[in-house]
Structures are given as structure tokens and as C-alpha cells.
Amino acid sequence: MPTTTSNQEMITTTCGRQLDLRMTELVIERSNSLFSYNIHKLKTGEYVIAEKFYANPFNNRYILLNDEQIELLKNL
């Protein structure tokens, strides 16, 4: 079962929307020694893909997707 993150950070998505990841539902969490790749579900039903690079945090990306876009990704 997905859990709520305790992450207290404000992020800006690639489309410019500012969000607080504190109360998101962590759906997928993957990481290695170079980066982490997480998917968070917002209360609005949208999803944020968070790519965090440990060596260079300026390359971090936060991509906002809605249900329709998630379904399209499943079919790729």
C-alpha cells in the first residue's frame, strides 16, 4: 500500500506549477547511487515524477502528469 511521504519540500514542476510534496502519496520509489526516481500522487489525482540527481541537484526534474497522460505512458 502506498504511503504518505514525510518530505517537506516545495518543488516547481517542468510546467512551472509549484507544489508541496509533503502530503503526496508515494506510489513508486526507486534509487541507486546516482539518482532517485519517485512517483507521487497528488490529492487532485495528478501525478508527479520526481527525478533527483545526487551529484548535481540543479538537474532535478519534477514532471506533472494527469491520469490521461499516465495511461498513454502505459501503452508505450
N, CA, C, O and CB atoms as a CASP TS submission, in Angstrom:
PFRMAT TS
TARGET T0000
AUTHOR 0000-0000-0000
METHOD Language model
MODEL 1
PARENT N/A
ATOM      1  N   MET     1       0.848  -1.183   0.000  1.00  0.00           N
ATOM      2  CA  MET     1       0.000   0.000   0.000  1.00  0.00           C
ATOM      3  C   MET     1       0.890   1.242   0.000  1.00  0.00           C
ATOM      4  O   MET     1       1.853   1.307   0.763  1.00  0.00           O
ATOM      5  CB  MET     1      -0.963   0.001   1.227  1.00  0.00           C
ATOM      6  N   PRO     2       0.582   2.221  -0.841  1.00  0.00           N
ATOM      7  CA  PRO     2       1.386   3.448  -0.884  1.00  0.00           C
ATOM      8  C   PRO     2       1.316   4.202   0.434  1.00  0.00           C
ATOM      9  O   PRO     2       0.319   4.133   1.152  1.00  0.00           O
ATOM     10  CB  PRO     2       0.918   4.353  -2.024  1.00  0.00           C
ATOM     11  N   THR     3       2.371   4.910   0.736  1.00  0.00           N
ATOM     12  CA  THR     3       2.427   5.683   1.973  1.00  0.00           C
ATOM     13  C   THR     3       2.509   7.167   1.670  1.00  0.00           C
ATOM     14  O   THR     3       2.862   7.564   0.560  1.00  0.00           O
ATOM     15  CB  THR     3       3.621   5.250   2.828  1.00  0.00           C
ATOM     16  N   THR     4       2.186   7.976   2.650  1.00  0.00           N
ATOM     17  CA  THR     4       2.325   9.420   2.518  1.00  0.00           C
ATOM     18  C   THR     4       3.764   9.789   2.848  1.00  0.00           C
ATOM     19  O   THR     4       4.317   9.299   3.833  1.00  0.00           O
ATOM     20  CB  THR     4       1.319  10.179   3.446  1.00  0.00           C
ATOM     21  N   THR     5       4.367  10.631   2.053  1.00  0.00           N
ATOM     22  CA  THR     5       5.759  10.994   2.300  1.00  0.00           C
ATOM     23  C   THR     5       5.859  11.978   3.448  1.00  0.00           C
ATOM     24  O   THR     5       4.907  12.699   3.748  1.00  0.00           O
ATOM     25  CB  THR     5       6.395  11.584   1.043  1.00  0.00           C
ATOM     26  N   SER     6       7.010  12.002   4.082  1.00  0.00           N
ATOM     27  CA  SER     6       7.258  12.994   5.123  1.00  0.00           C
ATOM     28  C   SER     6       8.134  14.110   4.558  1.00  0.00           C
ATOM     29  O   SER     6       8.689  14.919   5.302  1.00  0.00           O
ATOM     30  CB  SER     6       7.930  12.340   6.365  1.00  0.00           C
ATOM     31  N   ASN     7       8.246  14.140   3.250  1.00  0.00           N
ATOM     32  CA  ASN     7       9.079  15.103   2.540  1.00  0.00           C
ATOM     33  C   ASN     7       8.479  16.498   2.684  1.00  0.00           C
ATOM     34  O   ASN     7       7.317  16.707   2.337  1.00  0.00           O
ATOM     35  CB  ASN     7       9.218  14.717   1.046  1.00  0.00           C
ATOM     36  N   GLN     8       9.255  17.451   3.188  1.00  0.00           N
ATOM     37  CA  GLN     8       8.729  18.794   3.386  1.00  0.00           C
ATOM     38  C   GLN     8       9.401  19.762   2.436  1.00  0.00           C
ATOM     39  O   GLN     8      10.000  20.749   2.865  1.00  0.00           O
ATOM     40  CB  GLN     8       8.922  19.247   4.834  1.00  0.00           C
ATOM     41  N   GLU     9       9.304  19.484   1.151  1.00  0.00           N
ATOM     42  CA  GLU     9       9.959  20.367   0.204  1.00  0.00           C
ATOM     43  C   GLU     9       8.977  20.902  -0.831  1.00  0.00           C
ATOM     44  O   GLU     9       8.089  20.199  -1.313  1.00  0.00           O
ATOM     45  CB  GLU     9      11.099  19.644  -0.483  1.00  0.00           C
ATOM     46  N   MET    10       9.175  22.152  -1.144  1.00  0.00           N
ATOM     47  CA  MET    10       8.419  22.773  -2.218  1.00  0.00           C
ATOM     48  C   MET    10       9.187  22.533  -3.507  1.00  0.00           C
ATOM     49  O   MET    10      10.405  22.701  -3.554  1.00  0.00           O
ATOM     50  CB  MET    10       8.190  24.304  -1.959  1.00  0.00           C
ATOM     51  N   ILE    11       8.473  22.144  -4.543  1.00  0.00           N
ATOM     52  CA  ILE    11       9.112  21.879  -5.826  1.00  0.00           C
ATOM     53  C   ILE    11       8.403  22.693  -6.904  1.00  0.00           C
ATOM     54  O   ILE    11       7.270  23.138  -6.717  1.00  0.00           O
ATOM     55  CB  ILE    11       9.085  20.358  -6.165  1.00  0.00           C
ATOM     56  N   THR    12       9.071  22.878  -8.015  1.00  0.00           N
ATOM     57  CA  THR    12       8.470  23.511  -9.182  1.00  0.00           C
ATOM     58  C   THR    12       8.533  22.506 -10.317  1.00  0.00           C
ATOM     59  O   THR    12       9.611  22.022 -10.663  1.00  0.00           O
ATOM     60  CB  THR    12       9.197  24.854  -9.561  1.00  0.00           C
ATOM     61  N   THR    13       7.381  22.188 -10.899  1.00  0.00           N
ATOM     62  CA  THR    13       7.331  21.212 -11.980  1.00  0.00           C
ATOM     63  C   THR    13       7.865  21.818 -13.268  1.00  0.00           C
ATOM     64  O   THR    13       8.056  23.030 -13.366  1.00  0.00           O
ATOM     65  CB  THR    13       5.899  20.704 -12.184  1.00  0.00           C
ATOM     66  N   THR    14       8.103  20.962 -14.253  1.00  0.00           N
ATOM     67  CA  THR    14       8.607  21.436 -15.539  1.00  0.00           C
ATOM     68  C   THR    14       7.627  22.385 -16.226  1.00  0.00           C
ATOM     69  O   THR    14       8.028  23.166 -17.090  1.00  0.00           O
ATOM     70  CB  THR    14       8.901  20.255 -16.447  1.00  0.00           C
ATOM     71  N   CYS    15       6.347  22.327 -15.853  1.00  0.00           N
ATOM     72  CA  CYS    15       5.371  23.247 -16.440  1.00  0.00           C
ATOM     73  C   CYS    15       5.205  24.517 -15.606  1.00  0.00           C
ATOM     74  O   CYS    15       4.364  25.359 -15.919  1.00  0.00           O
ATOM     75  CB  CYS    15       4.024  22.552 -16.592  1.00  0.00           C
ATOM     76  N   GLY    16       6.015  24.659 -14.531  1.00  0.00           N
ATOM     77  CA  GLY    16       6.004  25.889 -13.744  1.00  0.00           C
ATOM     78  C   GLY    16       5.087  25.898 -12.536  1.00  0.00           C
ATOM     79  O   GLY    16       5.009  26.909 -11.838  1.00  0.00           O
ATOM     80  N   ARG    17       4.398  24.817 -12.272  1.00  0.00           N
ATOM     81  CA  ARG    17       3.486  24.766 -11.127  1.00  0.00           C
ATOM     82  C   ARG    17       4.271  24.447  -9.852  1.00  0.00           C
ATOM     83  O   ARG    17       5.100  23.537  -9.849  1.00  0.00           O
ATOM     84  CB  ARG    17       2.369  23.709 -11.358  1.00  0.00           C
ATOM     85  N   GLN    18       4.015  25.184  -8.776  1.00  0.00           N
ATOM     86  CA  GLN    18       4.687  24.939  -7.514  1.00  0.00           C
ATOM     87  C   GLN    18       3.819  24.048  -6.635  1.00  0.00           C
ATOM     88  O   GLN    18       2.621  24.282  -6.474  1.00  0.00           O
ATOM     89  CB  GLN    18       5.008  26.264  -6.799  1.00  0.00           C
ATOM     90  N   LEU    19       4.456  23.007  -6.064  1.00  0.00           N
ATOM     91  CA  LEU    19       3.739  22.038  -5.251  1.00  0.00           C
ATOM     92  C   LEU    19       4.529  21.698  -3.998  1.00  0.00           C
ATOM     93  O   LEU    19       5.754  21.820  -3.970  1.00  0.00           O
ATOM     94  CB  LEU    19       3.453  20.773  -6.056  1.00  0.00           C
ATOM     95  N   ASP    20       3.826  21.276  -2.973  1.00  0.00           N
ATOM     96  CA  ASP    20       4.447  20.793  -1.749  1.00  0.00           C
ATOM     97  C   ASP    20       4.301  19.274  -1.736  1.00  0.00           C
ATOM     98  O   ASP    20       3.182  18.761  -1.705  1.00  0.00           O
ATOM     99  CB  ASP    20       3.799  21.448  -0.469  1.00  0.00           C
ATOM    100  N   LEU    21       5.411  18.556  -1.761  1.00  0.00           N
ATOM    101  CA  LEU    21       5.362  17.101  -1.781  1.00  0.00           C
ATOM    102  C   LEU    21       5.057  16.480  -0.423  1.00  0.00           C
ATOM    103  O   LEU    21       4.951  15.258  -0.315  1.00  0.00           O
ATOM    104  CB  LEU    21       6.659  16.568  -2.286  1.00  0.00           C
ATOM    105  N   ARG    22       4.917  17.290   0.600  1.00  0.00           N
ATOM    106  CA  ARG    22       4.738  16.799   1.969  1.00  0.00           C
ATOM    107  C   ARG    22       3.557  15.845   2.107  1.00  0.00           C
ATOM    108  O   ARG    22       3.674  14.824   2.785  1.00  0.00           O
ATOM    109  CB  ARG    22       4.554  17.964   2.911  1.00  0.00           C
ATOM    110  N   MET    23       2.462  16.143   1.504  1.00  0.00           N
ATOM    111  CA  MET    23       1.265  15.324   1.701  1.00  0.00           C
ATOM    112  C   MET    23       0.906  14.490   0.476  1.00  0.00           C
ATOM    113  O   MET    23      -0.255  14.121   0.304  1.00  0.00           O
ATOM    114  CB  MET    23       0.099  16.204   2.064  1.00  0.00           C
ATOM    115  N   THR    24       1.857  14.196  -0.353  1.00  0.00           N
ATOM    116  CA  THR    24       1.587  13.349  -1.510  1.00  0.00           C
ATOM    117  C   THR    24       1.652  11.893  -1.117  1.00  0.00           C
ATOM    118  O   THR    24       2.206  11.531  -0.079  1.00  0.00           O
ATOM    119  CB  THR    24       2.573  13.637  -2.640  1.00  0.00           C
ATOM    120  N   GLU    25       1.080  11.070  -1.962  1.00  0.00           N
ATOM    121  CA  GLU    25       1.125   9.623  -1.759  1.00  0.00           C
ATOM    122  C   GLU    25       2.263   9.072  -2.605  1.00  0.00           C
ATOM    123  O   GLU    25       2.243   9.216  -3.827  1.00  0.00           O
ATOM    124  CB  GLU    25      -0.242   8.941  -2.131  1.00  0.00           C
ATOM    125  N   LEU    26       3.238   8.456  -1.990  1.00  0.00           N
ATOM    126  CA  LEU    26       4.375   7.895  -2.702  1.00  0.00           C
ATOM    127  C   LEU    26       3.953   6.573  -3.317  1.00  0.00           C
ATOM    128  O   LEU    26       3.672   5.612  -2.601  1.00  0.00           O
ATOM    129  CB  LEU    26       5.596   7.708  -1.761  1.00  0.00           C
ATOM    130  N   VAL    27       3.908   6.521  -4.650  1.00  0.00           N
ATOM    131  CA  VAL    27       3.421   5.347  -5.362  1.00  0.00           C
ATOM    132  C   VAL    27       4.572   4.416  -5.741  1.00  0.00           C
ATOM    133  O   VAL    27       4.478   3.202  -5.558  1.00  0.00           O
ATOM    134  CB  VAL    27       2.650   5.768  -6.613  1.00  0.00           C
ATOM    135  N   ILE    28       5.648   4.982  -6.264  1.00  0.00           N
ATOM    136  CA  ILE    28       6.829   4.203  -6.659  1.00  0.00           C
ATOM    137  C   ILE    28       8.065   4.924  -6.159  1.00  0.00           C
ATOM    138  O   ILE    28       8.180   6.144  -6.278  1.00  0.00           O
ATOM    139  CB  ILE    28       6.892   4.001  -8.212  1.00  0.00           C
ATOM    140  N   GLU    29       8.996   4.151  -5.593  1.00  0.00           N
ATOM    141  CA  GLU    29      10.251   4.724  -5.119  1.00  0.00           C
ATOM    142  C   GLU    29      11.398   3.843  -5.612  1.00  0.00           C
ATOM    143  O   GLU    29      11.473   2.662  -5.273  1.00  0.00           O
ATOM    144  CB  GLU    29      10.265   4.847  -3.556  1.00  0.00           C
ATOM    145  N   ARG    30      12.286   4.423  -6.412  1.00  0.00           N
ATOM    146  CA  ARG    30      13.450   3.711  -6.947  1.00  0.00           C
ATOM    147  C   ARG    30      14.667   4.613  -6.777  1.00  0.00           C
ATOM    148  O   ARG    30      14.575   5.827  -6.956  1.00  0.00           O
ATOM    149  CB  ARG    30      13.243   3.314  -8.459  1.00  0.00           C
ATOM    150  N   SER    31      15.794   4.027  -6.435  1.00  0.00           N
ATOM    151  CA  SER    31      17.015   4.818  -6.342  1.00  0.00           C
ATOM    152  C   SER    31      18.237   3.923  -6.500  1.00  0.00           C
ATOM    153  O   SER    31      18.184   2.711  -6.292  1.00  0.00           O
ATOM    154  CB  SER    31      17.072   5.571  -5.003  1.00  0.00           C
ATOM    155  N   ASN    32      19.330   4.560  -6.873  1.00  0.00           N
ATOM    156  CA  ASN    32      20.634   3.910  -6.893  1.00  0.00           C
ATOM    157  C   ASN    32      21.646   4.940  -6.401  1.00  0.00           C
ATOM    158  O   ASN    32      21.254   5.958  -5.830  1.00  0.00           O
ATOM    159  CB  ASN    32      21.002   3.371  -8.337  1.00  0.00           C
ATOM    160  N   SER    33      22.906   4.701  -6.606  1.00  0.00           N
ATOM    161  CA  SER    33      23.915   5.618  -6.070  1.00  0.00           C
ATOM    162  C   SER    33      23.986   6.946  -6.817  1.00  0.00           C
ATOM    163  O   SER    33      24.593   7.895  -6.322  1.00  0.00           O
ATOM    164  CB  SER    33      25.263   4.959  -6.106  1.00  0.00           C
ATOM    165  N   LEU    34      23.376   7.031  -7.999  1.00  0.00           N
ATOM    166  CA  LEU    34      23.438   8.252  -8.804  1.00  0.00           C
ATOM    167  C   LEU    34      22.197   9.134  -8.713  1.00  0.00           C
ATOM    168  O   LEU    34      22.303  10.360  -8.691  1.00  0.00           O
ATOM    169  CB  LEU    34      23.667   7.890 -10.225  1.00  0.00           C
ATOM    170  N   PHE    35      21.024   8.512  -8.661  1.00  0.00           N
ATOM    171  CA  PHE    35      19.793   9.306  -8.652  1.00  0.00           C
ATOM    172  C   PHE    35      18.643   8.518  -8.050  1.00  0.00           C
ATOM    173  O   PHE    35      18.735   7.308  -7.847  1.00  0.00           O
ATOM    174  CB  PHE    35      19.433   9.757 -10.071  1.00  0.00           C
ATOM    175  N   SER    36      17.558   9.231  -7.768  1.00  0.00           N
ATOM    176  CA  SER    36      16.321   8.584  -7.337  1.00  0.00           C
ATOM    177  C   SER    36      15.211   8.960  -8.306  1.00  0.00           C
ATOM    178  O   SER    36      15.207  10.045  -8.887  1.00  0.00           O
ATOM    179  CB  SER    36      15.948   8.990  -5.878  1.00  0.00           C
ATOM    180  N   TYR    37      14.283   8.050  -8.461  1.00  0.00           N
ATOM    181  CA  TYR    37      13.165   8.212  -9.375  1.00  0.00           C
ATOM    182  C   TYR    37      11.918   7.817  -8.596  1.00  0.00           C
ATOM    183  O   TYR    37      11.726   6.642  -8.286  1.00  0.00           O
ATOM    184  CB  TYR    37      13.340   7.345 -10.690  1.00  0.00           C
ATOM    185  N   ASN    38      11.075   8.783  -8.279  1.00  0.00           N
ATOM    186  CA  ASN    38       9.876   8.527  -7.483  1.00  0.00           C
ATOM    187  C   ASN    38       8.645   9.052  -8.197  1.00  0.00           C
ATOM    188  O   ASN    38       8.712  10.033  -8.937  1.00  0.00           O
ATOM    189  CB  ASN    38       9.998   9.167  -6.094  1.00  0.00           C
ATOM    190  N   ILE    39       7.524   8.390  -7.968  1.00  0.00           N
ATOM    191  CA  ILE    39       6.246   8.871  -8.483  1.00  0.00           C
ATOM    192  C   ILE    39       5.350   9.143  -7.285  1.00  0.00           C
ATOM    193  O   ILE    39       5.138   8.273  -6.441  1.00  0.00           O
ATOM    194  CB  ILE    39       5.588   7.834  -9.472  1.00  0.00           C
ATOM    195  N   HIS    40       4.827  10.364  -7.222  1.00  0.00           N
ATOM    196  CA  HIS    40       3.960  10.812  -6.140  1.00  0.00           C
ATOM    197  C   HIS    40       2.571  11.085  -6.715  1.00  0.00           C
ATOM    198  O   HIS    40       2.447  11.643  -7.805  1.00  0.00           O
ATOM    199  CB  HIS    40       4.540  12.084  -5.439  1.00  0.00           C
ATOM    200  N   LYS    41       1.536  10.696  -5.989  1.00  0.00           N
ATOM    201  CA  LYS    41       0.163  11.007  -6.397  1.00  0.00           C
ATOM    202  C   LYS    41      -0.352  12.152  -5.546  1.00  0.00           C
ATOM    203  O   LYS    41      -0.276  12.113  -4.318  1.00  0.00           O
ATOM    204  CB  LYS    41      -0.766   9.760  -6.266  1.00  0.00           C
ATOM    205  N   LEU    42      -0.878  13.174  -6.211  1.00  0.00           N
ATOM    206  CA  LEU    42      -1.450  14.332  -5.521  1.00  0.00           C
ATOM    207  C   LEU    42      -2.902  14.067  -5.158  1.00  0.00           C
ATOM    208  O   LEU    42      -3.536  13.178  -5.726  1.00  0.00           O
ATOM    209  CB  LEU    42      -1.341  15.596  -6.395  1.00  0.00           C
ATOM    210  N   LYS    43      -3.422  14.827  -4.225  1.00  0.00           N
ATOM    211  CA  LYS    43      -4.825  14.694  -3.829  1.00  0.00           C
ATOM    212  C   LYS    43      -5.770  15.014  -4.986  1.00  0.00           C
ATOM    213  O   LYS    43      -6.926  14.591  -4.974  1.00  0.00           O
ATOM    214  CB  LYS    43      -5.127  15.610  -2.644  1.00  0.00           C
ATOM    215  N   THR    44      -5.288  15.757  -5.984  1.00  0.00           N
ATOM    216  CA  THR    44      -6.094  16.120  -7.144  1.00  0.00           C
ATOM    217  C   THR    44      -6.201  14.974  -8.148  1.00  0.00           C
ATOM    218  O   THR    44      -6.948  15.071  -9.122  1.00  0.00           O
ATOM    219  CB  THR    44      -5.507  17.345  -7.820  1.00  0.00           C
ATOM    220  N   GLY    45      -5.454  13.884  -7.916  1.00  0.00           N
ATOM    221  CA  GLY    45      -5.455  12.762  -8.846  1.00  0.00           C
ATOM    222  C   GLY    45      -4.328  12.845  -9.862  1.00  0.00           C
ATOM    223  O   GLY    45      -4.121  11.912 -10.639  1.00  0.00           O
ATOM    224  N   GLU    46      -3.603  13.947  -9.863  1.00  0.00           N
ATOM    225  CA  GLU    46      -2.463  14.082 -10.761  1.00  0.00           C
ATOM    226  C   GLU    46      -1.250  13.389 -10.150  1.00  0.00           C
ATOM    227  O   GLU    46      -1.236  13.045  -8.969  1.00  0.00           O
ATOM    228  CB  GLU    46      -2.157  15.575 -11.045  1.00  0.00           C
ATOM    229  N   TYR    47      -0.243  13.195 -10.979  1.00  0.00           N
ATOM    230  CA  TYR    47       0.979  12.530 -10.532  1.00  0.00           C
ATOM    231  C   TYR    47       2.183  13.425 -10.795  1.00  0.00           C
ATOM    232  O   TYR    47       2.190  14.212 -11.742  1.00  0.00           O
ATOM    233  CB  TYR    47       1.153  11.167 -11.240  1.00  0.00           C
ATOM    234  N   VAL    48       3.202  13.297  -9.945  1.00  0.00           N
ATOM    235  CA  VAL    48       4.469  13.992 -10.147  1.00  0.00           C
ATOM    236  C   VAL    48       5.558  12.936 -10.224  1.00  0.00           C
ATOM    237  O   VAL    48       5.706  12.113  -9.320  1.00  0.00           O
ATOM    238  CB  VAL    48       4.754  15.028  -8.999  1.00  0.00           C
ATOM    239  N   ILE    49       6.322  12.964 -11.316  1.00  0.00           N
ATOM    240  CA  ILE    49       7.512  12.135 -11.421  1.00  0.00           C
ATOM    241  C   ILE    49       8.667  12.998 -10.949  1.00  0.00           C
ATOM    242  O   ILE    49       8.944  14.050 -11.525  1.00  0.00           O
ATOM    243  CB  ILE    49       7.738  11.596 -12.894  1.00  0.00           C
ATOM    244  N   ALA    50       9.345  12.545  -9.892  1.00  0.00           N
ATOM    245  CA  ALA    50      10.461  13.301  -9.312  1.00  0.00           C
ATOM    246  C   ALA    50      11.761  12.571  -9.623  1.00  0.00           C
ATOM    247  O   ALA    50      11.980  11.447  -9.173  1.00  0.00           O
ATOM    248  CB  ALA    50      10.282  13.484  -7.768  1.00  0.00           C
ATOM    249  N   GLU    51      12.611  13.222 -10.393  1.00  0.00           N
ATOM    250  CA  GLU    51      13.933  12.691 -10.708  1.00  0.00           C
ATOM    251  C   GLU    51      14.950  13.555  -9.979  1.00  0.00           C
ATOM    252  O   GLU    51      15.091  14.741 -10.276  1.00  0.00           O
ATOM    253  CB  GLU    51      14.201  12.670 -12.262  1.00  0.00           C
ATOM    254  N   LYS    52      15.659  12.962  -9.024  1.00  0.00           N
ATOM    255  CA  LYS    52      16.633  13.715  -8.231  1.00  0.00           C
ATOM    256  C   LYS    52      18.023  13.132  -8.479  1.00  0.00           C
ATOM    257  O   LYS    52      18.251  11.932  -8.322  1.00  0.00           O
ATOM    258  CB  LYS    52      16.275  13.676  -6.705  1.00  0.00           C
ATOM    259  N   PHE    53      18.933  14.001  -8.866  1.00  0.00           N
ATOM    260  CA  PHE    53      20.306  13.595  -9.150  1.00  0.00           C
ATOM    261  C   PHE    53      21.192  14.030  -7.988  1.00  0.00           C
ATOM    262  O   PHE    53      21.295  15.218  -7.686  1.00  0.00           O
ATOM    263  CB  PHE    53      20.810  14.206 -10.496  1.00  0.00           C
ATOM    264  N   TYR    54      21.830  13.058  -7.340  1.00  0.00           N
ATOM    265  CA  TYR    54      22.624  13.348  -6.142  1.00  0.00           C
ATOM    266  C   TYR    54      23.845  14.208  -6.439  1.00  0.00           C
ATOM    267  O   TYR    54      24.186  15.082  -5.643  1.00  0.00           O
ATOM    268  CB  TYR    54      23.065  12.058  -5.493  1.00  0.00           C
ATOM    269  N   ALA    55      24.507  13.979  -7.562  1.00  0.00           N
ATOM    270  CA  ALA    55      25.740  14.711  -7.891  1.00  0.00           C
ATOM    271  C   ALA    55      25.466  16.164  -8.271  1.00  0.00           C
ATOM    272  O   ALA    55      26.300  17.035  -8.025  1.00  0.00           O
ATOM    273  CB  ALA    55      26.472  14.016  -9.031  1.00  0.00           C
ATOM    274  N   ASN    56      24.309  16.430  -8.868  1.00  0.00           N
ATOM    275  CA  ASN    56      24.009  17.782  -9.329  1.00  0.00           C
ATOM    276  C   ASN    56      22.511  18.070  -9.154  1.00  0.00           C
ATOM    277  O   ASN    56      21.725  17.805 -10.063  1.00  0.00           O
ATOM    278  CB  ASN    56      24.434  17.963 -10.814  1.00  0.00           C
ATOM    279  N   PRO    57      22.115  18.604  -8.007  1.00  0.00           N
ATOM    280  CA  PRO    57      20.690  18.851  -7.770  1.00  0.00           C
ATOM    281  C   PRO    57      20.063  19.872  -8.720  1.00  0.00           C
ATOM    282  O   PRO    57      18.838  19.981  -8.783  1.00  0.00           O
ATOM    283  CB  PRO    57      20.498  19.314  -6.364  1.00  0.00           C
ATOM    284  N   PHE    58      20.890  20.624  -9.463  1.00  0.00           N
ATOM    285  CA  PHE    58      20.341  21.565 -10.436  1.00  0.00           C
ATOM    286  C   PHE    58      19.710  20.842 -11.612  1.00  0.00           C
ATOM    287  O   PHE    58      18.963  21.446 -12.382  1.00  0.00           O
ATOM    288  CB  PHE    58      21.426  22.508 -10.931  1.00  0.00           C
ATOM    289  N   ASN    59      20.000  19.549 -11.762  1.00  0.00           N
ATOM    290  CA  ASN    59      19.408  18.751 -12.834  1.00  0.00           C
ATOM    291  C   ASN    59      18.143  18.020 -12.402  1.00  0.00           C
ATOM    292  O   ASN    59      17.569  17.268 -13.190  1.00  0.00           O
ATOM    293  CB  ASN    59      20.413  17.752 -13.341  1.00  0.00           C
ATOM    294  N   ASN    60      17.696  18.229 -11.155  1.00  0.00           N
ATOM    295  CA  ASN    60      16.468  17.591 -10.691  1.00  0.00           C
ATOM    296  C   ASN    60      15.298  18.033 -11.557  1.00  0.00           C
ATOM    297  O   ASN    60      15.218  19.188 -11.977  1.00  0.00           O
ATOM    298  CB  ASN    60      16.200  17.926  -9.209  1.00  0.00           C
ATOM    299  N   ARG    61      14.380  17.081 -11.821  1.00  0.00           N
ATOM    300  CA  ARG    61      13.184  17.405 -12.615  1.00  0.00           C
ATOM    301  C   ARG    61      11.958  16.888 -11.895  1.00  0.00           C
ATOM    302  O   ARG    61      11.988  15.835 -11.259  1.00  0.00           O
ATOM    303  CB  ARG    61      13.271  16.800 -14.046  1.00  0.00           C
ATOM    304  N   TYR    62      10.873  17.648 -12.005  1.00  0.00           N
ATOM    305  CA  TYR    62       9.592  17.276 -11.423  1.00  0.00           C
ATOM    306  C   TYR    62       8.550  17.438 -12.525  1.00  0.00           C
ATOM    307  O   TYR    62       8.229  18.555 -12.932  1.00  0.00           O
ATOM    308  CB  TYR    62       9.244  18.153 -10.151  1.00  0.00           C
ATOM    309  N   ILE    63       8.032  16.321 -12.996  1.00  0.00           N
ATOM    310  CA  ILE    63       7.137  16.311 -14.158  1.00  0.00           C
ATOM    311  C   ILE    63       5.719  16.011 -13.678  1.00  0.00           C
ATOM    312  O   ILE    63       5.479  14.983 -13.045  1.00  0.00           O
ATOM    313  CB  ILE    63       7.602  15.258 -15.225  1.00  0.00           C
ATOM    314  N   LEU    64       4.791  16.902 -13.977  1.00  0.00           N
ATOM    315  CA  LEU    64       3.397  16.756 -13.569  1.00  0.00           C
ATOM    316  C   LEU    64       2.613  16.080 -14.686  1.00  0.00           C
ATOM    317  O   LEU    64       2.656  16.514 -15.837  1.00  0.00           O
ATOM    318  CB  LEU    64       2.774  18.133 -13.215  1.00  0.00           C
ATOM    319  N   LEU    65       1.886  15.000 -14.334  1.00  0.00           N
ATOM    320  CA  LEU    65       1.077  14.263 -15.308  1.00  0.00           C
ATOM    321  C   LEU    65      -0.322  14.039 -14.754  1.00  0.00           C
ATOM    322  O   LEU    65      -0.510  13.902 -13.545  1.00  0.00           O
ATOM    323  CB  LEU    65       1.740  12.910 -15.665  1.00  0.00           C
ATOM    324  N   ASN    66      -1.301  14.004 -15.653  1.00  0.00           N
ATOM    325  CA  ASN    66      -2.657  13.673 -15.228  1.00  0.00           C
ATOM    326  C   ASN    66      -2.950  12.211 -15.587  1.00  0.00           C
ATOM    327  O   ASN    66      -2.105  11.546 -16.186  1.00  0.00           O
ATOM    328  CB  ASN    66      -3.701  14.631 -15.893  1.00  0.00           C
ATOM    329  N   ASP    67      -4.129  11.709 -15.229  1.00  0.00           N
ATOM    330  CA  ASP    67      -4.480  10.306 -15.467  1.00  0.00           C
ATOM    331  C   ASP    67      -4.388   9.916 -16.937  1.00  0.00           C
ATOM    332  O   ASP    67      -3.910   8.830 -17.263  1.00  0.00           O
ATOM    333  CB  ASP    67      -5.877  10.033 -14.961  1.00  0.00           C
ATOM    334  N   GLU    68      -4.840  10.790 -17.818  1.00  0.00           N
ATOM    335  CA  GLU    68      -4.812  10.502 -19.256  1.00  0.00           C
ATOM    336  C   GLU    68      -3.374  10.321 -19.744  1.00  0.00           C
ATOM    337  O   GLU    68      -3.093   9.416 -20.531  1.00  0.00           O
ATOM    338  CB  GLU    68      -5.504  11.635 -20.046  1.00  0.00           C
ATOM    339  N   GLN    69      -2.473  11.172 -19.283  1.00  0.00           N
ATOM    340  CA  GLN    69      -1.074  11.076 -19.681  1.00  0.00           C
ATOM    341  C   GLN    69      -0.421   9.817 -19.113  1.00  0.00           C
ATOM    342  O   GLN    69       0.415   9.202 -19.775  1.00  0.00           O
ATOM    343  CB  GLN    69      -0.309  12.317 -19.223  1.00  0.00           C
ATOM    344  N   ILE    70      -0.794   9.433 -17.903  1.00  0.00           N
ATOM    345  CA  ILE    70      -0.278   8.191 -17.313  1.00  0.00           C
ATOM    346  C   ILE    70      -0.728   6.993 -18.144  1.00  0.00           C
ATOM    347  O   ILE    70       0.066   6.089 -18.405  1.00  0.00           O
ATOM    348  CB  ILE    70      -0.756   8.038 -15.843  1.00  0.00           C
ATOM    349  N   GLU    71      -1.984   6.977 -18.560  1.00  0.00           N
ATOM    350  CA  GLU    71      -2.491   5.875 -19.385  1.00  0.00           C
ATOM    351  C   GLU    71      -1.741   5.800 -20.717  1.00  0.00           C
ATOM    352  O   GLU    71      -1.451   4.707 -21.205  1.00  0.00           O
ATOM    353  CB  GLU    71      -4.004   6.043 -19.637  1.00  0.00           C
ATOM    354  N   LEU    72      -1.426   6.957 -21.306  1.00  0.00           N
ATOM    355  CA  LEU    72      -0.663   6.959 -22.555  1.00  0.00           C
ATOM    356  C   LEU    72       0.723   6.366 -22.343  1.00  0.00           C
ATOM    357  O   LEU    72       1.223   5.635 -23.198  1.00  0.00           O
ATOM    358  CB  LEU    72      -0.548   8.384 -23.114  1.00  0.00           C
ATOM    359  N   LEU    73       1.341   6.673 -21.218  1.00  0.00           N
ATOM    360  CA  LEU    73       2.669   6.123 -20.927  1.00  0.00           C
ATOM    361  C   LEU    73       2.626   4.602 -20.762  1.00  0.00           C
ATOM    362  O   LEU    73       3.570   3.912 -21.145  1.00  0.00           O
ATOM    363  CB  LEU    73       3.242   6.768 -19.659  1.00  0.00           C
ATOM    364  N   LYS    74       1.547   4.082 -20.202  1.00  0.00           N
ATOM    365  CA  LYS    74       1.422   2.643 -20.016  1.00  0.00           C
ATOM    366  C   LYS    74       1.416   1.908 -21.349  1.00  0.00           C
ATOM    367  O   LYS    74       1.838   0.755 -21.431  1.00  0.00           O
ATOM    368  CB  LYS    74       0.156   2.321 -19.238  1.00  0.00           C
ATOM    369  N   ASN    75       0.940   2.572 -22.382  1.00  0.00           N
ATOM    370  CA  ASN    75       0.802   1.942 -23.688  1.00  0.00           C
ATOM    371  C   ASN    75       2.005   2.118 -24.595  1.00  0.00           C
ATOM    372  O   ASN    75       1.979   1.667 -25.740  1.00  0.00           O
ATOM    373  CB  ASN    75      -0.393   2.477 -24.368  1.00  0.00           C
ATOM    374  N   LEU    76       3.055   2.758 -24.116  1.00  0.00           N
ATOM    375  CA  LEU    76       4.264   2.956 -24.934  1.00  0.00           C
ATOM    376  C   LEU    76       5.098   1.704 -25.005  1.00  0.00           C
ATOM    377  O   LEU    76       6.146   1.696 -25.651  1.00  0.00           O
ATOM    378  CB  LEU    76       5.105   4.094 -24.382  1.00  0.00           C
TER
END
